[in-house]
Every structure is written in C-alpha cells, then in structure tokens.
Amino acid sequence: MSLGLLIIRLAVGLTLAGHGTQKLFGWFGGYGLKGTGSWMSSIGLKPGITFALLAGSAELAGGLLFSVGHWLYVAAVLIVLTMLGAIASIHFRFGFWVRQNGMEYNIIMIAVSVGLALVGAGDYKL
C-alpha cells in the first residue's frame, strides 16, 4: 500500500509542481511570471503578477510537499485552494471536460489531494 501511495504522491505532486514552475519561471513551455501575470490580468485577476506569483508558489510548494509526503494537510490545502481558484476564475464556465478547457484536471487534483490527506502518506516519505 505504501508503494502505491508513493507513486500517486509523486505523479500528482510533481505534475503540480511542474505547473507552478511554468507560472513562476517559464519552465516546461510556461510563460513565466510576467507572461502568466499578463494573462491573469486579461481575465480580470488583478494585479495579475501577484495572482501568478500566488498560484505558482502554491502549486510549486503544494506539489513538492505532496511529493515528499510531509505536511500533507498543508499540501492538500494549497492544492485545493489553487484548484478552486482556477475553477472559479476560468474552468467552471467551460464545463467538465478539459478538452473544452473545463475543470476535469482540477477536480482530479482536488480529489486525489484530499483523499490522500485523509488516508495518509504511507511509509515512504522523505
């Protein structure tokens, strides 16, 4: 069971951390803080650079904490708040499926992070 929990933590946590680095540093094809901030301003989240910094930092910190298995409740709160913000500001109006820019990804991230926080990280953690 612990090995399964580790695999889930690593897949979800590192994916989310990668999303954070896209926003913050422009890694993995992201737009960085300035580009993400400009986009966030264009959809009404102002000041955009502040929202980009908050979202990127929460994704990076939440994802890394989730991956290593410590402070799992804190990681889950960071993940849930960020995903709820994304749903409320963007994805809800497009429906469920991610193919239409919906909230499918966000819902999965919320479910996995809350579920694992309730179950625990397992024996394998840093």
N, C-alpha and C positions, 0 to 999 in steps of 0.2 A: 504494500500500500504506500509506503513512504517513497519508493521509487516512482510510482505513478504520480504522486503529489509533486515531487521534484520536477518531473517532466512538464506537468501543467504549469507550475510556477515559472519555470524557465521560458517556456513558449510564450505565455501571456505576458510575463514581466518584461522580457527582453524586447518583445514586439512593441509594447507600450513605451518602453524607454527609447526605442528607436524613433517612435513618433515624436517624442519630446526633443530628441536631438535634431530632427528635421526642423522643428519650430525654432529652436534656440540657435543652432549652429549651421543650418543648411546641409547637414549630412544626409546621405541616402536619398538624394534628389529633393530635399526640402528647400524652402525659401529663406530660411534663417529668420532672425528676429525682425529685421526691417521689412522683409517681404511679407512675412506672416502678419506682422503688425499692420501693414498697409491693407492687406486683405481683410483683417478683422475690423478695421475702421470702416471699410467699404460696406460691410454688412451691419454696421451700427454699433459695434462694440468699441467704444472709445474711452480712453485713449487706446488705440489698437496695439501699440507696442507693449503697454502694460498687460493687456489681456494675453498677448502672445507670450510674454515672459511668465505670467502666472500659469497658463495652460501648459507650456513647455516644461516648466520646472516641476509642476505637479505630475506630469506624465513621466518625466525622467526619474524623479525621486520615488514616486509610487511604484514605477516599474522595477527599479533596482531593488527597492526594499522587498517587493513581492518576490523577486527572483531569489534573493538570498534567504528569504523565509523569516526574517526578523521584523518585529514591529508590524506584523501582518495586519492588525486592525488599522494602524495609521496608513499603511499602503492601500488598504481597501477603501478607506475614507477618501484619500487623494484620488484614487481611480474613479470611484463613484461620483464624486463631485465634478471632476473633469468631464466625465461622460454625460452626466446630467446637463451640464452647461452646454456641451456640444449638441445634445438632443434638443434642448430648449431653444438654442440660438440658430440652429441650422437644420438638423436632420428630421425633426418631427414633421415638418410641413411636407416632406417628400415621402412619407410613409415608412414602411418597414424595410424593404429590400435595399441593400447597399448599392446595387446596380443602378438604382434611381436616386442615389445619394441619400438613402434612408438611414434608419437608426439601427440596422441589424448588427453591425460591428459593436456599436456602443452598448446595446442590450447584452450581447455575449460577454463583453468585458465586465459589465456590472454583475451579471450572474456568476461568472467564474470568480471574481474577486470577493464577492460577499460569501459565496459558497465555501471557498477555501478559508476565508477568515473564520467562518463558523466551524469548519471541520478541523482546522489546524494545518500547520506547515508540514507535518511529518517529521521523521527523524533526521533527514538530510538537510542541513542548513549551515550556512557559514556563521 
